[in-house]
């Protein structure tokens, strides 16, 4: 794993800043989150009204919450939303009443296997109310009456999502998507938001080949809304990556697109293998994060998903234990580095045509061998030139060359640059 870097610390600071906010699929918590991200890079924020038809879904009512608590007979708050946004069932309808503990239990959610942790639970599309609390807190509650209050609203409003575009040399796009709907959960998915934000900033300092579109949207309904609103221009999307669970210390995991052999799938497989980082590559499944929306059969985009430990693969998932201490600057910096390496390959991957295909051109008299003198990888660079010349038939890309030759992509791309400059190949 990469050492601690300044950018890793900056990403962790962003996670800590966003952590207290109560996010959901709609509401002021999402807007507050985007306001903070907007301090790091300019965002185009979209507000989609309640009731808008988006593919087979409908934008729901907007949910906002001001306060919530369970108080005992002395008025002491035994469960308090102000202490953690996880304490309230997401999208809880308002409630204000007094009831015995026996009745209240039906609305309480705990994790008996982790008695000190608070679970994360939601009820987006079914009117419910409830509280989440530690099992040890529930065990300590005596029988009796409790005041229950949830000061929330469900009303017509908007679904909010945002985009940031890094212009490229071509209009073809790479989308990078992260979800903004989870409340106080650091790895899932504040780390993904942080990595996406700093990836966008890094790309903006360069002149990328592709145009990169960063999408900050609530899970499922947000991606569906984006697809519905961009269906007519979806053919511009050539590649994509969903970022989630990007900050834990587990090994990197790449989940292939539905296609399985999309260019982004091959690029991530190559980058992870060449880097010798501990990793695994998983096949596509129609469950997980928003890759399943981008990869739905009607769109079938080449969009994979990059994470460290995948969703539900660690005990802290969807619990209060997924806090800023659970994610590390080193892990986020490493995830960011892999994204940058992958997009460098994606941007430089081209098909070339050998302009001297009958026999091997004389490289020595063109100074190409001399240019390699003194390099520690001279033999490897020479082999890369020969491979590029041999496979530059307009059919094979540089990634094809790297995979077939077993040479690093950077070495192959460098050889292609030299051959192109010498007039031996063209795009």
C-alpha positions as CSV (number, residue, x, y, z in Angstrom):
1,X,0.0,0.0,0.0
2,X,1.2,3.5,-0.8
3,X,2.7,5.5,2.1
4,X,0.7,8.2,3.9
5,X,0.6,11.3,1.6
6,X,-0.7,14.8,1.9
7,X,-3.5,14.0,-0.4
8,X,-4.5,11.0,1.7
9,X,-4.7,13.2,4.8
10,X,-6.7,15.8,2.9
11,X,-9.2,13.1,1.8
12,X,-9.5,11.8,5.3
13,X,-10.2,15.4,6.5
14,X,-13.0,15.6,4.0
15,X,-14.4,12.3,5.3
16,X,-14.4,13.7,8.9
17,X,-16.0,16.9,7.8
18,X,-18.9,15.1,6.0
19,X,-19.4,12.4,8.5
20,X,-21.8,14.1,10.9
21,X,-24.3,15.1,8.2
22,X,-27.5,13.2,7.9
23,X,-27.8,12.2,4.3
24,X,-30.6,10.2,2.6
25,X,-31.8,9.8,-1.0
26,X,-33.2,13.3,-0.8
27,X,-33.1,16.3,1.5
28,X,-31.0,19.0,2.9
29,X,-28.3,16.6,4.1
30,X,-27.5,15.8,0.5
31,X,-27.4,19.5,-0.4
32,X,-25.1,20.3,2.5
33,X,-22.8,17.5,1.4
34,X,-22.6,18.8,-2.1
35,X,-22.0,22.3,-0.8
36,X,-18.9,21.1,1.0
37,X,-17.7,19.1,-2.1
38,X,-18.3,22.3,-4.1
39,X,-15.6,24.0,-2.1
40,X,-13.1,21.5,-3.6
41,X,-14.4,21.7,-7.2
42,X,-17.2,23.4,-9.1
43,X,-20.4,21.4,-9.3
44,X,-23.4,21.6,-11.5
45,X,-26.3,20.8,-9.1
46,X,-29.5,19.4,-10.5
47,X,-32.9,19.4,-8.6
48,X,-35.5,16.9,-10.0
49,X,-39.0,17.5,-8.7
50,X,-41.0,14.9,-6.7
51,X,-43.3,12.9,-9.0
52,X,-40.9,13.1,-12.0
53,X,-41.0,9.8,-13.9
54,X,-37.5,8.4,-14.3
55,X,-37.5,5.2,-16.3
56,X,-39.6,2.7,-14.3
57,X,-39.3,4.8,-11.1
58,X,-40.8,8.0,-9.7
59,X,-38.8,10.6,-7.8
60,X,-40.1,10.3,-4.2
61,X,-41.1,12.9,-1.7
62,X,-38.2,14.7,-0.1
63,X,-37.3,13.7,3.5
64,X,-35.9,16.1,6.1
65,X,-35.4,15.7,9.8
66,X,-34.6,18.2,12.5
67,X,-34.6,16.2,15.7
68,X,-35.5,12.7,17.1
69,X,-35.2,11.0,20.4
70,X,-36.5,8.5,22.9
71,X,-36.7,9.8,26.4
72,X,-37.4,8.0,29.7
73,X,-39.7,9.1,32.4
74,X,-37.2,11.7,33.7
75,X,-36.8,13.3,30.3
76,X,-33.4,11.9,29.8
77,X,-32.7,11.1,26.1
78,X,-31.7,7.4,26.0
79,X,-31.5,7.5,22.2
80,X,-30.7,10.8,20.5
81,X,-30.5,11.7,16.8
82,X,-28.2,14.6,17.7
83,X,-25.6,12.1,18.8
84,X,-25.6,10.2,15.5
85,X,-27.8,10.4,12.4
86,X,-27.7,6.5,12.4
87,X,-30.1,6.5,15.4
88,X,-33.2,7.1,13.2
89,X,-34.6,4.8,10.6
90,X,-34.0,6.6,7.3
91,X,-37.1,8.2,5.9
92,X,-39.0,7.8,9.2
93,X,-42.4,9.4,9.1
94,X,-43.0,11.9,12.0
95,X,-44.1,10.6,15.3
96,X,-44.9,12.2,18.7
97,X,-46.3,9.9,21.4
98,X,-45.7,8.1,24.6
99,X,-45.7,4.3,24.7
100,X,-44.5,1.4,26.9
101,X,-41.2,-0.2,26.1
102,X,-43.0,-3.4,25.0
103,X,-44.8,-1.5,22.2
104,X,-41.7,0.6,21.4
105,X,-39.6,-2.6,20.8
106,X,-41.4,-3.2,17.5
107,X,-39.7,-0.1,16.2
108,X,-36.2,-0.6,17.5
109,X,-33.3,-2.1,15.5
110,X,-30.1,-3.5,17.0
111,X,-27.2,-5.8,16.2
112,X,-27.1,-8.4,19.0
113,X,-23.9,-9.9,17.5
114,X,-22.2,-6.6,18.0
115,X,-23.9,-5.2,21.1
116,X,-22.0,-1.9,21.1
117,X,-22.7,-1.0,17.5
118,X,-25.6,1.0,16.0
119,X,-27.0,-0.4,12.7
120,X,-28.0,1.6,9.7
121,X,-31.5,0.9,8.5
122,X,-33.9,2.7,6.0
123,X,-37.5,2.5,4.8
124,X,-37.4,4.6,1.7
125,X,-40.5,3.5,-0.1
126,X,-42.7,2.2,2.8
127,X,-44.1,4.6,5.4
128,X,-42.5,3.5,8.7
129,X,-40.7,4.9,11.7
130,X,-38.1,3.6,13.9
131,X,-34.9,4.0,15.9
132,X,-31.5,2.2,15.7
133,X,-29.5,1.7,18.8
134,X,-26.9,-0.4,20.4
135,X,-28.1,-3.7,21.9
136,X,-26.4,-2.9,25.2
137,X,-28.4,0.4,25.3
138,X,-31.6,-1.5,24.7
139,X,-30.7,-4.2,27.3
140,X,-30.2,-1.4,29.9
141,X,-33.7,0.1,29.4
142,X,-36.2,-0.7,32.2
143,X,-39.8,-1.4,31.5
144,X,-42.0,1.7,31.6
145,X,-43.3,4.4,29.3
146,X,-41.1,6.4,26.9
147,X,-41.6,9.6,25.1
148,X,-40.9,9.0,21.3
149,X,-40.5,11.9,19.0
150,X,-39.3,12.1,15.4
151,X,-39.5,15.7,14.0
152,X,-39.3,14.9,10.3
153,X,-41.2,15.9,7.1
154,X,-42.1,14.0,4.0
155,X,-43.2,16.5,1.4
156,X,-43.0,17.3,-2.2
157,X,-39.6,18.6,-3.0
158,X,-36.6,17.4,-5.1
159,X,-34.0,14.8,-5.6
160,X,-30.6,16.4,-5.7
161,X,-27.6,15.2,-7.6
162,X,-24.5,17.0,-9.0
163,X,-22.0,16.7,-11.8
164,X,-18.4,17.9,-12.4
165,X,-16.9,17.7,-15.9
166,X,-13.2,17.7,-16.7
167,X,-13.0,18.6,-20.4
168,X,-10.9,16.3,-22.6
169,X,-9.5,16.4,-26.0
170,X,-12.5,14.5,-27.3
171,X,-16.2,14.5,-26.4
172,X,-16.3,10.8,-25.6
173,X,-16.8,10.4,-21.9
174,X,-15.6,8.4,-18.9
175,X,-18.1,8.6,-16.0
176,X,-17.0,8.3,-12.4
177,X,-20.0,7.7,-10.1
178,X,-20.3,7.7,-6.3
179,X,-23.4,7.6,-4.0
180,X,-24.3,10.4,-1.6
181,X,-27.2,8.9,0.2
182,X,-25.7,7.3,3.2
183,X,-25.5,9.1,6.6
184,X,-22.7,8.7,9.0
185,X,-20.8,5.9,7.3
186,X,-17.2,6.7,6.4
187,X,-16.2,3.8,4.1
188,X,-19.6,3.4,2.6
189,X,-19.4,5.9,1.0
190,X,-17.7,9.1,2.2
191,X,-14.4,7.6,1.2
192,X,-15.7,7.1,-2.4
193,X,-16.9,10.7,-2.4
194,X,-13.4,11.9,-1.2
195,X,-11.5,9.8,-3.8
196,X,-13.8,10.9,-6.6
197,X,-13.3,14.5,-5.6
198,X,-9.5,14.4,-5.5
199,X,-9.4,12.3,-8.7
200,X,-11.3,15.1,-10.4
201,X,-8.9,17.7,-9.1
202,X,-5.9,15.7,-10.3
203,X,-7.4,15.2,-13.8
204,X,-8.2,18.9,-14.0
205,X,-4.5,19.7,-13.7
206,X,-3.8,17.6,-16.8
207,X,-5.2,17.6,-20.3
208,X,-6.9,14.2,-20.5
209,X,-7.8,12.6,-23.8
210,X,-11.4,11.7,-22.7
211,X,-13.9,14.0,-21.1
212,X,-14.4,12.9,-17.5
213,X,-17.9,13.3,-15.9
214,X,-18.1,12.9,-12.1
215,X,-21.6,12.0,-10.8
216,X,-22.5,12.5,-7.2
217,X,-26.0,11.0,-6.7
218,X,-28.0,9.0,-4.2
219,X,-27.8,5.3,-4.7
220,X,-30.2,3.5,-7.1
221,X,-32.8,6.3,-7.6
222,X,-30.0,8.8,-8.3
223,X,-28.3,6.8,-11.0
224,X,-31.6,5.9,-12.5
225,X,-32.5,9.6,-12.6
226,X,-29.2,10.5,-14.2
227,X,-29.7,7.8,-16.9
228,X,-33.3,8.9,-17.6
229,X,-32.2,12.5,-18.0
230,X,-29.2,11.6,-20.2
231,X,-30.6,8.8,-22.3
232,X,-30.2,10.7,-25.6
233,X,-26.5,11.3,-25.1
234,X,-25.6,8.1,-23.4
235,X,-23.7,7.0,-26.5
236,X,-21.0,9.4,-25.5
237,X,-20.2,7.3,-22.5
238,X,-17.4,4.9,-23.5
239,X,-16.1,3.8,-20.1
240,X,-17.1,4.2,-16.5
241,X,-16.2,3.4,-12.9
242,X,-18.3,3.3,-9.7
243,X,-16.3,4.2,-6.6
244,X,-17.5,2.7,-3.3
245,X,-15.9,1.4,0.0
246,X,-12.7,3.1,-1.1
247,X,-11.0,3.7,2.3
248,X,-10.7,0.5,4.4
249,X,-7.4,-1.4,4.7
250,X,-8.6,-4.5,2.7
251,X,-7.2,-5.5,-0.6
252,X,-8.5,-3.8,-3.8
253,X,-11.4,-5.4,-5.5
254,X,-12.5,-4.7,-9.1
255,X,-15.9,-5.9,-10.2
256,X,-16.2,-6.2,-14.0
257,X,-18.9,-4.6,-16.1
258,X,-21.8,-6.7,-17.4
259,X,-19.9,-7.0,-20.7
260,X,-17.0,-8.6,-18.8
261,X,-14.5,-7.6,-21.5
262,X,-15.1,-3.9,-21.7
263,X,-11.9,-1.8,-22.1
264,X,-12.2,-0.6,-18.5
265,X,-12.3,-4.2,-17.3
266,X,-9.1,-5.0,-19.2
267,X,-7.4,-1.8,-18.0
268,X,-8.1,-2.4,-14.3
269,X,-7.1,-6.0,-14.6
270,X,-3.8,-5.0,-16.2
271,X,-3.1,-2.1,-13.8
272,X,-3.8,-4.2,-10.7
273,X,-1.7,-7.2,-12.0
274,X,1.3,-5.1,-13.1
275,X,1.3,-3.1,-9.8
276,X,1.6,-6.4,-7.9
277,X,-0.9,-4.9,-5.3
278,X,-2.9,-7.6,-3.4
279,X,-6.2,-7.6,-5.3
280,X,-9.0,-9.6,-6.7
281,X,-11.2,-9.3,-9.8
282,X,-14.8,-10.3,-9.5
283,X,-17.3,-11.1,-12.2
284,X,-20.4,-8.9,-12.7
285,X,-23.5,-9.6,-10.7
286,X,-26.8,-7.6,-10.9
287,X,-26.5,-6.6,-7.2
288,X,-24.3,-4.1,-5.5
289,X,-23.9,-0.4,-6.2
290,X,-24.9,1.7,-9.2
291,X,-22.9,-0.3,-11.7
292,X,-26.0,-2.4,-11.9
293,X,-28.0,0.6,-13.2
294,X,-25.3,1.6,-15.8
295,X,-25.0,-2.0,-16.8
296,X,-28.7,-2.7,-17.1
297,X,-29.3,-4.4,-20.4
298,X,-31.0,-1.4,-22.1
299,X,-27.8,0.7,-21.5
300,X,-25.1,-2.0,-21.1
301,X,-22.4,0.5,-20.5
302,X,-18.8,-0.5,-19.9
303,X,-18.9,0.5,-16.2
304,X,-17.1,-1.5,-13.5
305,X,-16.8,-0.9,-9.8
306,X,-13.7,-0.3,-7.8
307,X,-13.6,-0.8,-4.0
308,X,-11.4,-2.2,-1.4
309,X,-13.4,-4.7,0.7
310,X,-16.7,-4.9,-1.2
311,X,-20.1,-4.1,0.3
312,X,-21.2,-6.4,3.2
313,X,-17.7,-7.9,3.1
314,X,-16.6,-6.5,6.5
315,X,-18.4,-6.6,9.9
316,X,-18.5,-2.8,10.2
317,X,-20.6,-2.5,7.0
318,X,-23.7,-0.4,7.6
319,X,-23.0,0.1,11.3
320,X,-21.7,2.9,13.5
321,X,-18.3,1.1,13.5
322,X,-17.9,2.4,9.9
323,X,-16.5,5.7,11.3
324,X,-13.6,7.9,10.3
325,X,-11.2,5.7,12.3
326,X,-12.2,2.8,10.1
327,X,-10.8,4.4,7.0
328,X,-7.2,5.4,6.5
329,X,-5.4,8.1,4.5
330,X,-3.1,5.4,3.2
331,X,-5.9,3.3,1.8
332,X,-7.7,6.2,0.2
333,X,-4.4,7.4,-1.3
334,X,-3.8,3.9,-2.7
335,X,-7.3,3.8,-4.2
336,X,-6.7,7.2,-5.8
337,X,-3.4,6.1,-7.2
338,X,-5.0,3.0,-8.9
339,X,-7.7,5.2,-10.4
340,X,-5.0,7.6,-11.8
341,X,-2.9,4.7,-13.2
342,X,-6.0,3.1,-14.8
343,X,-7.1,6.4,-16.4
344,X,-3.6,7.0,-17.7
345,X,-3.8,3.7,-19.5
346,X,-7.3,4.4,-20.7
347,X,-6.3,7.8,-22.1
348,X,-3.1,6.6,-23.8
349,X,-4.6,3.4,-25.3
350,X,-4.6,3.7,-29.1
351,X,-4.6,1.6,-32.2
352,X,-1.7,2.3,-34.6
353,X,-0.9,1.4,-38.2
354,X,2.6,0.4,-39.1
355,X,3.7,2.5,-42.1
356,X,6.6,0.1,-42.9
357,X,4.9,-3.3,-42.5
358,X,6.9,-5.3,-45.0
359,X,9.7,-6.6,-43.0
360,X,11.2,-5.0,-39.9
361,X,12.2,-1.4,-40.4
362,X,15.8,-0.5,-39.6
363,X,15.6,1.1,-36.2
364,X,19.3,1.8,-35.8
365,X,19.6,4.3,-38.6
366,X,16.6,6.2,-37.2
367,X,18.4,6.5,-33.9
368,X,15.8,4.5,-32.1
369,X,18.2,2.0,-30.6
370,X,20.7,4.8,-29.7
371,X,17.9,6.6,-27.9
372,X,17.6,3.6,-25.6
373,X,21.3,3.5,-24.6
374,X,22.0,3.6,-20.9
375,X,18.4,2.7,-19.8
376,X,18.1,0.1,-17.2
377,X,15.3,-1.5,-19.2
378,X,16.9,-1.2,-22.6
379,X,16.2,-4.8,-23.6
380,X,12.6,-4.4,-22.5
381,X,12.1,-1.2,-24.4
382,X,13.6,-2.7,-27.6
383,X,11.2,-5.6,-27.3
384,X,8.3,-3.2,-26.8
385,X,9.2,-1.4,-30.1
386,X,9.3,-4.7,-31.9
387,X,5.9,-5.7,-30.5
388,X,4.3,-2.4,-31.3
389,X,5.6,-2.6,-34.9
390,X,4.3,-6.1,-35.3
391,X,0.9,-5.5,-33.8
392,X,0.3,-2.0,-35.3
393,X,-2.2,-3.3,-37.9
394,X,-5.1,-1.0,-37.1
395,X,-6.7,-3.9,-35.2
396,X,-4.7,-4.1,-32.0
397,X,-4.5,-1.5,-29.3
398,X,-1.5,-0.7,-27.1
399,X,-3.3,-2.6,-24.3
400,X,-3.5,-5.6,-26.6
401,X,0.3,-5.3,-27.1
402,X,1.0,-5.0,-23.4
403,X,-1.2,-8.0,-22.6
404,X,0.2,-10.2,-25.4
405,X,3.8,-9.3,-24.8
406,X,3.6,-9.3,-21.0
407,X,5.3,-5.9,-21.0
408,X,4.2,-2.9,-18.8
409,X,1.8,-0.6,-20.5
410,X,4.0,2.4,-19.8
411,X,6.9,0.8,-21.6
412,X,4.7,-0.1,-24.6
413,X,3.2,3.4,-24.8
414,X,6.7,4.9,-24.6
415,X,7.8,2.7,-27.5
416,X,4.8,3.8,-29.5
417,X,5.6,7.5,-28.8
418,X,9.1,7.0,-30.1
419,X,8.0,5.1,-33.2
420,X,5.3,7.7,-33.9
421,X,7.8,10.5,-33.7
422,X,10.1,8.6,-36.1
423,X,7.3,8.4,-38.6
424,X,7.0,4.6,-38.5
425,X,3.5,4.3,-37.2
426,X,0.4,6.5,-37.2
427,X,-3.0,6.5,-35.5
